[in-house]
Amino acid sequence: MKKTVSRTRQPEEMRARLAQHYEALVEMAFHAMARLNADADPEALHDLRVSLRSQRVLLVAFRGRASVAEASGRLAEAARLSNAVRDLEVSLVWADSLLAETGVGAEARQSLAEQLAGARAELMAGLQHARLDEALVDAELAWFKALNRIRRKALLQRVRRRALRLSTRMNKACLALPKEGAALSDWHPVRLLGKRLRYWVEGFSECLPRGQRRLAKPLRFLQLSLGNLQDLAVLQGRLAEGDAPPAEWLTAIGRHQAKSECAAVKVLAELKPQLAKARRRH
């Protein structure tokens, strides 16, 4: 009798945990928006972007529904509005680090700070125009309707098939990397696929077997290393738009890029056998 009760409750328990996860993401977004409006927390935009991306990943499982597709599109629009500010925020963090490291570049750092102030004002106006608060509520309603109407077996199959496809594509991208001297463009597909796979695994961990769940940790480390490579390239682009940056900065940037690439290569060595296991059908 106990086993029967457990089995009948299992689908509802999984659904409840997914629902709680989505609710937490929505709450995270509203809190981040409040902190962003108060302009008192440098992590507010980061938290908002993580929440929006995580919600959109969960919505992908039901993108065949018109209401879900529309809601996901509105969240994506809000996320796109924040891209410029996010890039400037990260560039300013690196600029502060380079200024402390080299002792030069105060003017370059100040220029980035001024650009960021202007971009933030534009972002707040854009988010208000996009009615992000309404979009969050509409997306949550669409998510719960879709979640409540799908059978557990169908959801598991859908989630695991996508995890398998992403793992396969990620593995191919890793194998396509040059053995030496990979350029930023070579790393780009690995970075994007790694991010997609990581968010999918984290979002649907309740639905995935252990082999796929275990990918989350190395994918986070990989995203950190490749994210640093991308952010340093963005910083270089920003600096190129103004006066000539300090030579000391360029030297330091090259050093940090090499360090990040070495870290990424090390993580990949750990990740590849795990990807192979994750691609096996469970």
N, C-alpha and C positions, 0 to 999 in steps of 0.2 A: 504493500500500500504506500509506503514512504517513497519508493522509487517512482510510482505513478504520479503522486502529487508533485514531486520534483520536476518531472518531465512536463507536466501540464503548466507549471509555473514558469518554466525556463523561457519561452518566447516572450512572456510579459516582462520578465526580469530584464532581458536584453533590451527590449523596447524602452523600458523605464530608464535604464542606464544611458541609452543614447539620448533620450529626451532630457535627462538631467544635464548631460554634457552640452547639448545645444542651448539650454536655458542659461547655463553658466557663461557660455560665449556671448550671448545677447547681453547679459548683465555686465560682462567685461566691457563690451562696446559702449554701453551707456555711461559707465563709470569713466572710461577713457575720454568720451566726448565732454563730460563735465570738467575733467581735469584740463582738457585741451582748451576749453572756453575760458577757464581761469588762468591759463598760461602760467601755471605754477609747477609743472612737472615735465621734465624733458623726455620721460618715457611714455607720455600719454599717446603720442602719435604711433609709436611702435606697438603699443598694446592694442590700439584701435585697428591697425593694419593686420596684426596677427588674428584678432577676432574675426575681422571681415573675411580674411582668407580661409580660416578654419570653417566658418559658416558656409562659404561657397563650396568648399570641398565636400561637406556633408550634403549639400543640395545637389551635387553632381549625381548622386545615386538615384535621384528622381527627376532628372532634367528632361525626361520625356513628357512631363506634365507642364502644361502651358503656364500655370500659376507659379510653379517653381522656377521655370526658365526666366520669366519676367522678374521675379524677385531677385534671382541671382544676378541678373543684368544690372539691376539698380545698385546692388552692393558692389559690383565690379566698377560701376561708374564712380562711386564714392572713393573706392580704392585708387582709381586712376588719378583722381584729383589730388591725392596726397603724394604722388610719386616725386614731384619736384621738391617738396618740402622734406621728404624723407632723405633724398639724395643730399640736399644741403645740410641737413642735420648730421648725417654721417660724415660728410666732408669736413664740417666744422669740428667734430670730435677728433678726426685725424689731424686737422690743422693744429688743434690745441696740443695734441701729442707731439707733433713734429716741432712745434715752437718750443715746447719744454725740452725736447731731445737735442735740438740744434742751437737754441738760443737766438735764432733769427726767424724772420718771416711775420712780424707783427702786422705789417700792412696787408699782407695776403690774407691773414686770418681775419682782420677787420673787414675786409671786402666781402668775405664769405658770410660773416655775421650780418652785414647790412643786407645782402641778398636774401638771407634766411628770413629776416624780419618782414621784408616785403612779400615774400612767398607765403608766409604764415597768414598774413592778412587776406590774401587772395583765397587761400584754402578755406578759411572760416566762412567767407562769403559763399564760396562754392558749395560747401557742405550744407549750408542753410538753404541754398537754392535747390539742392538735390533732395532736400527733406529726408535726410538720412534716418532720423528717428522714426518716421513713418515707414521707410523701407525696411528697417529692422523688424518692426512689428509685423508687416506683411509677409516678410520672409519666414518669420517664426511660425505664423499661422499656416503658410503653405507647407513648411517642413512637417508640422505635426499631422496635418491631414494626410500627407503622403505616407508618413511613417505608420500611421494607424491603419492604413488600407492595404499595406503590403504584407504578404505572408512571410513568416520567419525564414523558411527555406529559400524563397525567391530572393530575399534580401541578402542572405548569406552567399548564395551563388553569384549575385551581382557584384557584391563587394569583393569577394575572393577572385573573381575573374579579372576585375580591374587591377587588383593588386598584382596578379600574375602578369598581366600585360605590361604594367608599369615596370615590374622587376625585369622582365625580358628586355624591354626597350632600354632600361638603365644599364643592363649588362652589355648590350650591344654598343651603347655610347662609350662605356668604359673601355671596351676592347678596341674601339676605333681611335683612342687617344694615341698620339705618337709616343714611342718609348722614351724619347728624350726631346727636350725643347718644345713642349706644348705651349702654344700661344693662347691668349685669353679666349679667342674665338673657338679653339679646340675644347676648352673647358666649358664653354657656354651651354651646350646641350646636356652635359653631365650635371651642371649646376641646376638647370631648370627641371630635368627629370628627377634629380635627387630631391628637390624641394617638393615636387608633386607627390612622389612616393612617400616621403616622410609625413606630409600632412594627411595623406590618405591612411597610412598605417596608424598614425596617432588618433585620427578622427574615428576610425572604425575598429579600434583595437578589440572591442567586445565581440566582433564578428570574425576575427582572423585567427588562424592557428599560430602556435608559438613561433614557428620558423619565420613567419612574416612579421610578427610583432617585434621580434628581436632586431629587425632592421632599423628601428627608430633611433637607437643610440648612435651607431656609426654614421647614420645619415645626418644627424644633428651636427656631429663634429665635421663632417664633410661640408655641410652648408656653411658652417662658420669659416672654414678655411677659404672656400671658393667665394663666399660673400666678401671676405676681406680683399681678395683679388679684384673682384668687381668694383668694390667701393674705392679702392685705390685708383683704379682706372677712371672712375667718375671724377675723383678729385683731380687727377691729372688733366682731364678735360676742362674742368672749371678753371684751373690755374692757367691753362693755355689761352683762355678767353680774355684774361687780363694782362697786366704787366708780366714781364719775365719772372717766374718764381725763383726763389733762392736756390742756388746750385746744391746747397746742403740738403734742401728738401728733396730734390730729385734723387740724390744719392740715397737718402734714407728710404724714400718710397721704393726704390729698386731693391733695397735690402729687405724690406717688409714683404714685398711681392715674392721674392725668392723663398723667404721663410714660410709664407702661406702656401706656396706651391709644394714645398717639401712636406708640409703637414698634410696636404690633400693627398699626395702620393702615398703617404704612410697609412692614412685612413682607408684608401682604396684597397690596399693590400689586405686589410682586415675585412673589408666589405665584400669583395668579390666572391669568396667561398660562401658567404652568407646569402648572397644573391642567388647563387647556384642552388642552394637548399630551398630558398623561398620559391623558386620557380617549379619545384616539384608539386604535383597536384596532391591535395590532402583530401 
